C-alpha cells in the first residue's frame, strides 16, 4: 500500500486539475454543462481507488533505470532471485542472461538501526490523522441531515390554494413527478431544498406574505434543483470532500460545483420567460436576508448565498450567455470521456527503463530452453479492410416504414398517407422539430406533405404509421451530433373530427377547422388555433399564442410572449412567463361556462416601455344593432384572484404604472416604480419593488405592497373594505369613510438609527402600544408601535405594516 497511496494522490490531482481547466475553458457554454463536467470530475475521484485496485497494470518504462544495474564490479548489492531470458538483437548478437545466484554471491546490507523506528511512528500517525479528518466531515454531514429533518418536522406546511396552484404549475414546468413538500420555518433565512427521495422546499417565515410573482420565481428555482437532483449531487460532493479533505483542490472544485448548480437553476428560471432584470431583483431580495446555515447548508442547496451573489447577478443579466439544459447526448458523451480518461489513468504504472546492453553482465550462458525462437514476419494487406460506410439515405432504405428523403443535392419534398377513422388520434413525435400546420378535410385519411430543409436535412428520417384508427408521425435523426440544424415543415390534413398529440423539439404549430382534443408542447415557436372545437392543452417554450373564433375549454401557455384569446366561447385560460394575456370578445375564464365578460370602461396603462390600451369599443352591425367588444389584460390567467369581469391586470419588469380608472378592479405589478390608480371598484391589488403607491377613491377592497415608499389610499362608499398594506420604509395614509366599521391591525417600526420615533395618528381615539426591547430578528434592531382594536362596530380587517414611517388614519366624507 505504500506505493499505492502516492500514485493515487498523483492521479487524483491530475483529474482535479483537468476538470477545473475544462470547466474554465467552457465559459461560453451553459452553466449546466460546466456543472456536468465538475460532477464527472468528482465521480472519477470517488471511483479512482477501486478502479486502480481492480484494473490490470499498464506498465510504462518512464522512471530512470535502477542504479543497481550500473554499479561497478565488486560493489555490495543484492543479486536478483530469478534469471532473465536473453535478448536477441538483429538476430545475430546474443546477450547472456544473469545466471542464478549462489549463496556466496549475495551480500546482505546491515540490519536497520533503531533510529528508523521514528519513520514507522510517522507512518502510523498520517493514516490516523486522515481517519480523524474523514470521520469529522462525515459527522458534519450527519449533523446537517439531522438538523434539516428536525427543521422540516417543526416547520409550517404551505398548503393554501395559492401555494398549491403555484406548486402544481411549477412541477409541470419542471417535469417533477415526485411529491414535493413546501414549508416555512423561522430557522430558515433563504429558500433551500434538500432530500432526494422525498424532496422538501424550506422557505423563510415571511413566505406567507410573498407576492404571487415572487412565490412563482422562488418555486421555479427550487423545483429546478429537484429536477436536476442537486441534493444528491451535493451529498456525493460531501462524501468526496470527506475522503480527500486534506486536498485543497477538492474544496475549490466543491465551491465551483455549488456555484454552477445555482447558475444552472438561474438559467432555468430565465429560460421559462422571467425577464433577467426582474429575476435579478427577486434574487437580490432573497439574498438580503440570507445568513450562514451551518451544517445543514452543506447538504442543502440554497437559493441565494451572499458570497456568490455578484457573479450570479452578472450571469443573469448577461444576455449573451447560453441558458440551455444539458442534453442526453451531452450526458452520454461525458460518461464516455470520463471512462476514456479514468481507465487508462488508473491502470498506468511507471516502471524502470531497461538497462543498456553494455551494462548487462555476460558471465553466464543462456540455457537452451530460454533462448527465443526467430519471429517470422506476418504478411499484412496493403491497406486495412473495413466495412463500407453507408449514407443516411441507404440506412433509411433498410429501416422499417416508408422510405423518404432519397433525393441528393437538394431539399426533399414528399408526401405520406395513412388510413384512419373519424375520432382517431394523430401522434406527432418530432425529435428534429419542425413547423406544423394541421387542417381538416372529408377523407378518412391522414395526408402529410413534408418539406425537409436546413443544413442537416439529409440526416432526417420521417415515417407515418397507422394504428388503432389513428396514426403516428415521427421525424428522427439517423445520425446524431451535437450541432444539427433543420427547418422542416409538415403540412397535415386530418378528418374533421380528430385528436392531436404533439411532442416537438421546436417549431410553430397551427391548427384550424378541426374538432377534437389537442394536447402537447413544442420547444419554441408560435401557436395559432382558429375555428377549433373541443379541449386544448398546448404549451410552447417561447413565442406568441393566438386562439380565435373557437369553442374550447382548457389552457394555452408560453414561456415568453404575448397571448391573445379572441372571440372564444368556453373556459380557455392563457398564461405567459413574460408578456400579457389579452382576452377580446371572449368568455371570462374565471367565471365558468355561459358567462360573458360584460362591459368595462376604457382605461390605459402607461409604463416605461410605452402605452398599452385596454378599451371597450362599440361596433354597429349592418342590422343596426350594436355590439360591445371588451379587452382586458391578465398577467397570470391561471390563478383566480376573484376579480370582476373586465378587471385590468398587467405586470411589467419595471417602470411606473398609471391607471386613470379601474371600475371593475385591477391587479398591477412592476419590478420598481410608482403606481397610481384612479377611481376604482371591485378588488384592487398593486405591488412594486420600490416606489410610492396612490389608490383611490376605491369602493372595494385594496391591497398595496412596496419594497420602499409612501402609500396613500382613499376609501369611499358604504361597502365593506378590506385593506392590506406593507411598505419596507415609508409613510402610510388612509382616508376612510366617517361611518366605517372595521378591525384595525396597524404596526409601524422604527430602527435604532432612525431620527426619532414613528407614530400612529388618527382622527379616532386609538389605544397605542410600544415594545420595550429592541428586536434584531429582521436585521437592524427596531421597536414596534402597534394598534389592535375595532373601529365602530368592527368588521373587515384593515392591516398596515411599515417601517420608519408614520401611519395616519383620516376621516373622509
C-alpha positions in Angstrom: 0.0 0.0 0.0 2.9 2.4 0.5 3.5 3.0 -3.3 -0.3 2.8 -3.9 -1.2 6.0 -1.9 1.3 8.3 -3.6 0.2 7.0 -7.0 -3.5 7.6 -6.0 -2.8 11.2 -4.9 -0.8 12.0 -8.0 -3.6 10.6 -10.3 -6.4 12.3 -8.3 -4.6 15.6 -8.6 -4.3 15.3 -12.3 -8.1 14.6 -12.5 -8.9 17.6 -10.4 -6.6 19.9 -12.4 -8.0 18.6 -15.7 -11.7 19.0 -14.6 -11.1 22.6 -13.4 -9.3 23.5 -16.6 -12.0 22.1 -18.8 -14.8 23.9 -16.8 -12.9 27.2 -17.0 -12.5 26.7 -20.8 -16.3 26.3 -21.1 -17.1 29.9 -20.2 -19.2 30.3 -23.3 -21.2 27.2 -22.6 -24.2 27.0 -20.3 -23.8 26.6 -16.5 -25.4 23.1 -16.7 -22.6 21.9 -19.0 -19.9 23.2 -16.7 -21.7 21.6 -13.7 -21.8 18.3 -15.5 -18.0 18.4 -16.1 -17.3 19.2 -12.5 -19.6 16.5 -11.3 -17.9 14.0 -13.6 -14.6 15.0 -12.1 -15.9 14.3 -8.6 -17.2 10.9 -9.6 -13.9 10.0 -11.2 -12.1 10.9 -8.0 -14.6 8.8 -5.9 -14.2 5.7 -8.1 -10.4 6.1 -8.7 -9.2 3.9 -5.8 -11.5 1.0 -6.7 -10.6 1.2 -10.4 -6.9 1.2 -9.6 -7.2 -1.9 -7.5 -9.3 -3.8 -10.0 -7.8 -2.8 -13.3 -4.8 -4.6 -14.9 -1.5 -2.8 -14.7 -0.3 -0.8 -17.7 3.5 -0.8 -17.3 5.2 2.1 -19.0 9.0 2.5 -18.8 9.4 6.1 -17.7 11.4 6.0 -14.5 15.3 6.2 -14.5 16.8 2.7 -14.7 17.8 1.0 -11.4 21.2 2.1 -10.1 22.0 -1.5 -9.1 22.4 -2.5 -12.7 25.1 0.2 -13.3 27.1 -0.3 -10.1 30.9 -1.1 -10.6 32.1 -4.7 -10.2 32.6 -5.7 -6.6 30.2 -3.2 -5.1 27.9 -4.9 -2.5 24.4 -5.4 -3.7 21.5 -7.9 -3.6 21.5 -10.3 -6.5 18.3 -11.0 -8.3 16.4 -14.1 -7.3 15.3 -15.1 -10.8 17.1 -15.4 -14.0 16.3 -13.3 -17.0 15.9 -14.5 -20.5 18.5 -13.5 -23.1 17.7 -10.7 -25.6 18.3 -11.3 -29.3 19.3 -8.2 -31.3 19.2 -8.2 -35.1 19.0 -12.0 -35.0 22.9 -12.1 -34.8 24.1 -11.0 -31.4 23.1 -12.6 -28.2 23.3 -11.1 -24.8 23.6 -13.6 -22.0 21.2 -13.6 -19.1 22.3 -13.3 -15.5 22.9 -16.7 -14.0 21.1 -17.9 -10.9 22.9 -16.6 -7.9 24.8 -18.7 -5.4 24.8 -18.3 -1.7 28.3 -16.7 -1.9 27.1 -14.2 -4.4 24.6 -12.5 -2.1 25.9 -9.6 0.0 23.5 -8.5 2.8 23.0 -5.0 4.0 23.4 -4.4 7.7 20.2 -4.6 9.9 18.4 -1.3 10.2 19.3 0.8 13.2 16.8 1.7 15.9 16.6 5.2 14.7 14.4 4.1 11.8 11.6 3.4 14.4 10.8 7.1 14.0 9.7 6.5 10.4 7.4 3.7 11.5 5.8 6.1 14.0 5.2 8.8 11.4 3.7 6.2 9.0 1.1 5.4 11.7 0.3 9.0 12.6 -0.5 10.0 9.0 -3.3 7.4 8.5 -4.7 8.3 11.9 -4.9 12.0 11.0 -6.6 11.2 7.7 -9.2 9.0 9.5 -9.9 11.7 12.1 -10.5 14.3 9.4 -12.7 12.0 7.3 -14.8 11.0 10.2 -15.2 14.6 11.3 -16.6 15.7 7.9 -18.9 12.7 7.7 -20.2 13.5 11.2 -20.7 17.1 10.0 -22.8 15.7 7.1 -24.9 13.5 9.5 -25.4 16.5 11.9 -26.6 18.6 8.9 -29.1 15.9 7.8 -30.5 15.5 11.4 -30.9 19.3 11.7 -32.7 19.5 8.3 -35.0 16.7 9.3 -35.8 18.4 12.6 -36.5 21.8 11.0 -38.8 20.1 8.4 -40.8 18.4 11.1 -41.3 21.6 13.1 -42.0 23.8 10.0 -45.4 25.1 8.9 -46.7 23.5 5.7 -47.8 25.9 3.0 -51.0 24.2 1.7 -53.4 27.1 0.9 -54.8 27.4 -2.6 -52.3 30.0 -3.8 -49.3 27.8 -2.9 -50.9 24.6 -4.1 -51.7 26.1 -7.6 -48.3 27.7 -7.9 -46.6 24.4 -6.9 -48.7 22.4 -9.4 -47.8 24.8 -12.2 -44.1 24.8 -11.5 -44.0 21.0 -11.1 -45.5 20.6 -14.5 -43.0 23.1 -16.0 -40.0 21.3 -14.4 -41.3 17.8 -15.1 -41.1 16.7 -11.4 -43.5 13.8 -10.8 -42.5 13.1 -7.2 -44.4 14.7 -4.3 -42.8 17.9 -3.1 -43.4 19.4 0.4 -43.3 23.2 0.8 -42.9 24.6 4.3 -41.9 27.8 6.1 -39.8 28.0 9.2 -38.3 30.7 11.3 -35.0 28.9 11.3 -34.6 29.4 7.6 -33.4 32.8 6.2 -33.3 31.9 2.5 -35.2 29.4 0.3 -33.5 26.0 0.2 -34.1 22.4 -1.0 -33.0 19.1 0.5 -33.9 15.5 0.2 -33.6 13.2 -2.8 -36.4 10.6 -2.4 -38.8 13.0 -0.7 -37.7 16.5 -1.6 -38.6 19.3 0.8 -38.6 23.1 0.0 -38.0 25.2 3.1 -38.9 28.8 2.9 -38.4 31.7 5.4 -41.2 32.6 7.8 -42.3 35.6 5.8 -43.1 33.5 2.7 -46.8 33.6 3.6 -46.7 37.3 2.7 -44.9 36.9 -0.6 -46.3 38.3 -3.8 -47.5 35.8 -6.5 -44.6 36.7 -8.8 -42.0 36.2 -6.0 -43.6 33.0 -5.0 -43.6 31.6 -8.6 -40.0 32.6 -9.2 -38.7 31.1 -6.0 -40.6 27.8 -6.6 -39.3 27.7 -10.2 -35.7 28.0 -8.9 -36.2 25.3 -6.1 -38.0 22.9 -8.4 -35.2 23.2 -10.9 -32.9 21.9 -8.1 -35.2 18.9 -7.6 -35.5 18.2 -11.3 -31.7 18.2 -11.6 -31.3 16.1 -8.4 -28.9 18.6 -7.0 -29.4 17.5 -3.4 -28.0 14.0 -4.3 -25.2 15.7 -6.1 -24.2 17.7 -3.1 -24.3 14.6 -1.0 -21.8 12.9 -3.4 -19.6 16.1 -3.2 -19.7 15.9 0.6 -18.5 12.2 0.6 -15.7 13.0 -1.8 -14.6 16.0 0.3 -14.6 13.7 3.3 -12.3 11.2 1.6 -9.9 13.8 0.2 -10.4 16.5 2.9 -6.7 17.3 3.0 -6.5 18.2 -0.7 -7.0 22.0 -1.3 -8.2 21.5 -4.9 -11.2 19.4 -3.8 -12.6 22.3 -1.8 -12.1 24.6 -4.7 -13.9 22.2 -7.0 -16.8 21.8 -4.5 -17.3 25.6 -4.3 -17.3 25.8 -8.1 -19.8 22.9 -8.3 -22.2 24.6 -5.9 -21.9 27.9 -7.8 -22.6 26.3 -11.2 -25.5 24.5 -9.7 -27.2 27.7 -8.7 -26.4 29.4 -12.0 -27.9 26.4 -13.9 -31.1 26.9 -11.9 -31.0 30.7 -12.6 -30.7 29.9 -16.3 -33.8 27.6 -16.0 -35.9 30.3 -14.4 -34.9 32.9 -17.0 -35.4 30.4 -19.9 -39.0 30.0 -18.7 -39.7 33.6 -19.6 -38.8 35.6 -16.4 -37.1 38.8 -17.6 -33.4 38.8 -16.4 -33.8 42.2 -14.7 -36.9 41.2 -12.8 -35.3 37.9 -11.7 -32.2 39.7 -10.6 -34.3 42.0 -8.3 -36.0 38.9 -6.8 -32.6 37.3 -6.3 -31.3 40.4 -4.6 -34.4 40.5 -2.3 -33.8 36.9 -1.2 -30.1 37.4 -0.6 -30.8 40.5 1.5 -32.0 38.3 4.4 -29.7 35.2 3.9 -27.3 34.2 6.6 -25.0 31.3 7.3 -26.8 28.0 7.9 -24.0 25.8 9.4 -24.0 22.0 8.8 -27.4 21.9 7.1 -26.2 24.3 4.5 -23.6 21.8 3.3 -26.2 19.2 2.3 -28.9 21.6 1.1 -29.0 23.9 -2.0 -29.9 27.4 -1.0 -31.3 29.9 -3.5 -29.0 32.8 -2.5 -25.7 32.9 -0.8 -24.1 36.4 -0.4 -20.7 35.1 -1.3 -21.9 34.0 -4.8 -24.4 36.8 -5.4 -22.3 39.2 -7.5 -21.2 36.6 -10.0 -24.8 35.2 -10.3 -26.3 38.7 -10.9 -23.8 39.4 -13.6 -24.5 36.0 -15.2 -28.3 36.5 -15.1 -28.1 40.0 -16.7 -25.7 38.8 -19.4 -27.9 38.4 -22.4 -25.1 36.6 -24.5 -24.9 33.6 -22.2 -26.3 30.2 -23.2 -29.1 29.0 -21.0 -29.8 25.6 -22.4 -30.2 22.5 -20.2 -27.8 19.5 -20.5 -28.9 17.2 -23.3 -29.0 13.4 -23.1 -26.3 13.2 -25.7 -24.0 15.5 -23.7 -24.5 13.3 -20.6 -23.6 10.2 -22.5 -20.6 11.9 -24.1 -19.4 13.0 -20.6 -19.7 9.4 -19.3 -17.8 8.1 -22.2 -15.0 10.7 -22.0 -14.7 10.1 -18.2 -14.3 6.4 -18.7 -11.8 7.1 -21.5 -9.7 9.2 -19.1 -10.2 7.2 -15.9 -9.5 3.6 -17.1 -6.0 4.3 -18.7 -5.0 6.6 -15.9 -5.9 4.1 -13.2 -4.0 1.3 -15.0 -1.0 3.4 -15.7 2.1 2.2 -13.7 5.5 3.8 -14.4 8.4 1.3 -14.2 12.2 1.5 -14.6 13.7 1.9 -18.1 15.6 -1.1 -19.4 19.4 -1.0 -18.8 21.7 -0.6 -21.8 23.3 -3.6 -23.4 26.8 -2.7 -22.3 25.8 -2.7 -18.6 24.4 -6.2 -18.6 26.7 -9.0 -17.3 28.0 -11.5 -19.8 29.4 -14.1 -17.4 26.9 -16.9 -18.0 25.4 -18.7 -21.0 21.7 -18.7 -21.6 20.1 -22.2 -21.3 18.7 -23.5 -24.5 15.1 -23.6 -23.1 15.3 -19.8 -22.5 16.5 -18.8 -26.0 13.9 -17.1 -28.1 12.9 -18.5 -31.4 13.1 -16.4 -34.6 10.0 -14.5 -35.3 8.9 -14.7 -38.9 7.2 -11.6 -40.3 3.4 -11.8 -40.9 2.1 -10.7 -44.3 -0.3 -7.9 -43.9 -2.7 -6.5 -46.5 -1.6 -3.3 -48.3 -4.4 -1.4 -46.5 -6.9 -2.2 -43.7 -10.2 -3.7 -44.8 -13.2 -2.1 -43.0 -17.0 -2.3 -43.6 -18.2 0.1 -46.3 -19.8 3.2 -44.9 -23.4 3.8 -45.6 -25.1 7.1 -46.2 -28.1 8.2 -44.3 -30.3 7.5 -47.3 -29.0 4.0 -47.6 -29.6 3.4 -43.9 -33.1 4.7 -44.3 -33.8 2.3 -47.1 -33.0 -0.7 -44.8 -35.3 0.6 -42.0 -38.9 -0.3 -41.4 -41.6 2.0 -42.6 -41.8 4.4 -45.6 -38.7 5.3 -47.4 -38.2 9.1 -47.6 -35.6 11.7 -48.2 -34.0 9.9 -51.1 -33.0 12.8 -53.2 -29.4 14.1 -53.2 -28.1 17.6 -53.5 -31.4 19.4 -53.0 -34.1 19.8 -50.3 -36.6 17.0 -50.2 -40.4 17.4 -50.6 -42.6 14.3 -50.4 -46.0 13.0 -49.3 -47.0 10.3 -46.9 -50.5 9.0 -46.1 -52.2 6.5 -43.8 -55.9 5.3 -43.5 -57.6 6.4 -40.2 -61.1 6.7 -38.7 -63.0 9.7 -37.6 -62.3 10.3 -33.9 -58.8 8.8 -34.0 -55.6 10.5 -32.8 -52.6 11.8 -34.7 -49.5 11.4 -32.6 -46.6 13.8 -33.6 -43.2 12.9 -32.3 -40.8 15.3 -33.9 -37.3 14.9 -32.5 -35.9 17.0 -35.3 -38.5 19.8 -34.7 -40.3 21.5 -37.5 -43.3 23.8 -38.2 -46.6 22.0 -38.2 -49.8 23.1 -39.9 -52.9 21.0 -39.4 -56.2 21.4 -41.3 -59.2 19.2 -42.0 -60.8 17.5 -45.0 -63.6 15.0 -45.6 -61.4 11.9 -46.2 -60.8 9.0 -43.7 -57.1 9.5 -44.2 -54.1 11.5 -42.8 -52.1 13.1 -45.5 -48.6 14.6 -44.7 -46.7 16.9 -47.1 -43.2 17.1 -45.7 -40.6 19.7 -46.7 -37.2 18.9 -45.3 -34.9 21.9 -45.2 -31.8 23.1 -43.3 -28.1 22.1 -43.1 -28.8 18.6 -41.8 -32.0 17.7 -43.7 -30.3 14.6 -45.3 -29.9 13.1 -41.8 -33.6 13.1 -41.1 -35.9 10.0 -41.4 -39.6 10.6 -41.5 -42.3 7.8 -41.0 -46.1 7.8 -40.8 -47.5 4.6 -39.3 -51.3 3.8 -38.8 -52.5 2.3 -35.5 -55.9 1.9 -33.8 -57.8 4.2 -36.2 -55.1 6.9 -35.8 -51.6 7.5 -37.0 -48.1 8.4 -35.7 -45.8 10.8 -37.5 -42.2 10.6 -36.4 -39.1 12.5 -37.5 -35.7 11.4 -36.2 -32.1 11.9 -36.9 -30.4 8.9 -38.5 -27.0 10.1 -37.3 -26.7 12.2 -34.2 -24.3 15.0 -33.5 -24.2 17.9 -31.1 -24.9 20.7 -33.6 -27.7 19.7 -36.0 -29.7 22.3 -37.8 -33.0 21.8 -39.7 -36.0 23.9 -40.7 -38.6 21.3 -41.7 -42.3 22.0 -42.4 -45.1 19.5 -42.1 -48.5 20.3 -43.7 -51.0 17.8 -42.5 -54.7 17.1 -43.3 -56.8 15.1 -41.0 -60.6 14.2 -40.7 -62.8 17.0 -39.3 -63.3 15.1 -36.1 -59.8 14.1 -34.9 -57.5 14.4 -31.9 -53.9 15.7 -31.9 -51.0 14.9 -29.6 -47.9 17.0 -30.2 -44.3 16.5 -28.9 -41.8 18.6 -30.9 -38.3 19.8 -30.2 -39.3 23.2 -31.6 -41.3 24.9 -34.3 -44.6 26.7 -34.9 -47.9 24.9 -34.5 -51.1 25.9 -36.4 -54.4 24.1 -36.1 -57.6 25.1 -37.8 -61.1 23.8 -38.7 -60.8 20.6 -36.6 -62.9 19.3 -33.7 -61.3 17.1 -31.0 -58.7 17.2 -28.1 -55.4 19.0 -28.7 -52.5 18.5 -26.3 -48.8 18.6 -26.2 -45.9 21.0 -26.4 -43.2 22.4 -28.7 -39.8 23.6 -27.6 -40.4 27.0 -29.0 -42.4 28.7 -31.7 -45.7 30.4 -32.3 -49.0 28.6 -31.6 -52.1 29.5 -33.7 -55.5 28.0 -33.2 -58.5 29.1 -35.2 -62.1 27.8 -35.7 -61.5 24.8 -33.5 -63.9 22.9 -31.2 -63.1 20.7 -28.2 -60.5 20.7 -25.4 -57.0 22.2 -25.5 -53.8 22.0 -23.5 -50.9 23.3 -25.6 -47.6 24.9 -24.5 -44.6 26.5 -26.2 -41.3 27.2 -24.7 -41.4 30.7 -26.2 -43.4 32.6 -28.8 -46.8 34.2 -29.3 -50.1 32.2 -28.8 -53.2 33.2 -30.7 -56.6 31.5 -30.2 -59.6 32.8 -32.1 -63.1 32.1 -33.3 -63.4 28.8 -31.4 -65.4 26.9 -28.8 -62.7 25.5 -26.5 -62.1 24.6 -22.9 -58.6 24.2 -21.3 -55.4 26.2 -21.3 -52.6 27.6 -23.5 -49.3 28.8 -22.3 -45.9 30.2 -23.4 -42.6 30.6 -21.7 -42.4 34.1 -23.1 -44.6 36.1 -25.4 -48.0 37.6 -25.9 -51.1 35.5 -25.6 -54.3 36.6 -27.4 -57.6 34.8 -26.9 -60.2 36.4 -29.2 -63.9 35.5 -29.8 -63.6 32.2 -27.9 -66.5 30.6 -26.1 -65.6 28.3 -23.3 -63.2 28.3 -20.4 -59.8 28.8 -22.0 -57.1 30.2 -19.8 -53.9 31.7 -21.1 -50.6 32.2 -19.3 -47.2 33.7 -20.2 -43.9 33.7 -18.5 -43.3 37.3 -19.7 -45.9 39.3 -21.5 -49.6 40.0 -21.1 -52.6 37.8 -21.8 -55.2 39.6 -23.8 -58.8 38.5 -24.0 -61.1 40.0 -26.6 -64.8 39.3 -27.0 -64.2 36.1 -25.1 -65.9 34.4 -22.2 -64.3 35.2 -18.8 -62.1 32.2 -18.0 -62.7 32.8 -14.3 -66.5 32.6 -14.5 -67.3 29.3 -16.0 -69.4 28.4 -19.0 -72.0 30.7 -20.4 -71.0 34.0 -18.7 -69.6 36.8 -20.7 -67.2 39.5 -19.7 -69.6 42.3 -19.7 -68.9 45.9 -20.4 -65.9 47.8 -18.9 -64.9 51.4 -19.1 -61.9 52.3 -21.3 -58.6 52.6 -19.3 -54.9 53.0 -20.2 -51.8 51.6 -18.6 -48.6 53.6 -19.2 -45.3 52.0 -18.3 -41.7 52.7 -19.1 -41.9 50.9 -22.4 -44.9 52.7 -23.8 -48.7 52.6 -23.5 -50.9 49.5 -23.5 -54.6 50.3 -24.2 -57.3 48.3 -22.6 -60.6 49.5 -24.0 -64.3 48.9 -24.8 -65.4 49.6 -28.3 -69.0 49.7 -29.6 -69.5 48.4 -33.1 -72.6 48.8 -35.2 -73.6 45.9 -37.4 -75.5 46.0 -40.8 -78.8 45.4 -39.0 -78.3 48.4 -36.8 -77.6 46.5 -33.6 -74.6 47.5 -31.5 -72.2 45.0 -30.0 -69.7 45.7 -27.2 -66.1 44.5 -27.5 -64.1 44.3 -24.3 -60.4 43.7 -24.0 -58.6 43.2 -20.7 -55.0 42.3 -19.8 -54.1 39.4 -17.4 -50.6 38.8 -16.2 -51.4 35.3 -15.0 -54.7 33.9 -16.1 -54.1 30.5 -14.5 -54.7 31.9 -11.0 -58.1 33.1 -9.7 -57.9 36.3 -7.7 -61.6 36.8 -7.6 -61.7 39.9 -9.8 -64.8 41.0 -11.6 -65.2 40.6 -15.3 -63.3 43.4 -17.2 -60.7 43.9 -14.5 -57.4 45.3 -15.6 -54.4 43.0 -15.0 -50.9 43.9 -16.0 -47.3 43.1 -15.0 -44.2 45.0 -16.0 -40.5 44.3 -15.4 -40.0 47.8 -14.2 -41.2 51.4 -14.6 -44.2 53.4 -13.4 -47.8 52.3 -14.0 -50.7 54.7 -14.2 -54.4 53.8 -14.5 -56.8 56.6 -15.0 -59.6 54.4 -13.7 -60.3 50.7 -12.9 -64.1 50.4 -12.5 -64.0 46.6 -12.4 -60.9 46.3 -10.3 -57.2 45.8 -11.2 -54.1 43.8 -10.5 -50.9 45.6 -11.4 -47.3 44.8 -10.6 -44.0 46.3 -11.5 -40.4 45.5 -10.7 -39.9 49.0 -9.5 -41.6 52.4 -9.9 -44.6 54.5 -8.9 -48.1 53.1 -9.2 -51.1 55.4 -9.5 -54.7 54.0 -9.8 -57.6 56.4 -10.1 -61.3 55.8 -9.2 -61.8 52.1 -8.9 -64.2 49.4 -7.9 -64.0 45.7 -7.1 -60.7 44.3 -5.9 -57.5 46.4 -6.4 -54.1 44.9 -6.0 -50.9 46.9 -6.5 -47.3 45.8 -6.0 -43.9 47.5 -6.8 -40.4 46.6 -6.0 -39.8 50.1 -4.8 -41.8 53.4 -5.1 -44.9 55.2 -3.9 -48.4 53.8 -4.4 -51.6 56.0 -4.7 -55.0 54.4 -4.9 -58.4 55.9 -4.9 -61.1 56.7 -4.4 -61.8 53.0 -4.1 -65.2 51.4 -3.4 -63.9 47.9 -2.8 -61.0 46.1 -1.1 -57.4 47.2 -1.6 -54.0 45.6 -1.3 -50.8 47.6 -1.7 -47.2 46.4 -1.3 -44.0 48.3 -1.9 -40.4 47.5 -1.1 -39.9 51.1 0.0 -42.1 54.1 -0.5 -45.1 56.0 0.8 -48.6 54.6 0.4 -51.8 56.7 0.1 -55.3 55.0 -0.1 -58.7 56.7 -0.2 -61.8 54.5 0.5 -65.3 55.6 -0.2 -68.8 54.2 -0.2 -70.7 52.0 2.3 -69.4 48.7 1.0 -67.1 46.6 3.2 -63.4 47.5 2.7 -60.6 45.0 3.4 -57.2 46.7 3.3 -53.7 45.1 3.4 -50.7 47.5 3.1 -47.0 46.7 3.6 -44.0 49.0 3.0 -40.4 48.4 3.7 -39.9 52.0 4.6 -42.4 54.9 4.2 -45.4 56.7 5.5 -48.9 55.2 5.1 -52.0 57.5 4.8 -55.5 56.0 4.8 -58.6 58.2 4.2 -61.7 56.2 5.2 -65.5 56.9 5.4 -66.5 58.5 8.7 -69.0 55.7 9.5 -66.6 52.9 8.7 -66.8 49.7 10.7 -63.5 47.8 10.7 -60.9 45.9 12.7 -57.6 47.8 12.8 -54.3 46.0 12.9 -51.7 48.8 12.5 -48.0 48.4 13.0 -45.0 50.7 12.4 -41.4 50.1 13.4 -38.5 52.5 13.9 -34.9 51.3 13.8 -32.2 52.4 16.3 -30.6 54.5 13.5 -33.8 56.4 12.7 -34.2 60.0 13.7 -37.0 59.8 16.2 -39.9 57.5 16.9 -42.7 56.7 14.5 -46.3 57.4 15.3 -49.8 56.2 14.6 -52.0 59.3 14.2 -55.8 59.1 13.9 -59.0 61.2 13.7 -60.5 58.5 16.0 -59.2 57.8 19.5 -56.9 54.8 19.4 -55.0 52.8 22.1 -51.4 52.6 21.1 -48.7 50.2 22.5 -44.9 50.2 22.0 -42.5 47.4 22.6 -39.8 47.9 25.3 -36.9 45.9 23.8 -35.0 46.2 20.5 -35.8 43.4 18.1 -32.9 42.4 15.9 -34.6 39.4 14.2 -35.2 41.4 11.0 -31.8 43.0 10.7 -31.3 46.4 12.2 -32.7 46.5 15.7 -36.1 48.1 15.9 -39.1 48.8 18.2 -42.7 48.5 17.2 -45.7 50.8 17.7 -49.0 49.0 17.3 -52.8 49.3 17.4 -55.2 46.4 17.8 -58.8 47.5 18.1 -62.2 47.8 16.5 -63.4 50.9 14.7 -67.1 51.4 15.1 -68.7 48.0 15.3 -65.7 46.2 13.9 -65.7 44.3 10.7 -63.3 43.7 7.8 -59.6 43.9 8.7 -57.5 47.0 7.8 -53.9 45.7 8.2 -50.9 48.1 7.8 -47.3 47.3 8.3 -44.4 49.7 7.6 -41.0 50.8 9.0 -39.5 54.2 9.7 -42.7 56.0 8.7 -45.9 57.2 10.4 -49.4 55.8 9.9 -52.1 58.3 9.6 -55.8 57.4 9.7 -58.0 60.3 8.4 -61.8 60.7 8.4 -63.3 61.1 4.9 -66.7 62.1 3.7 
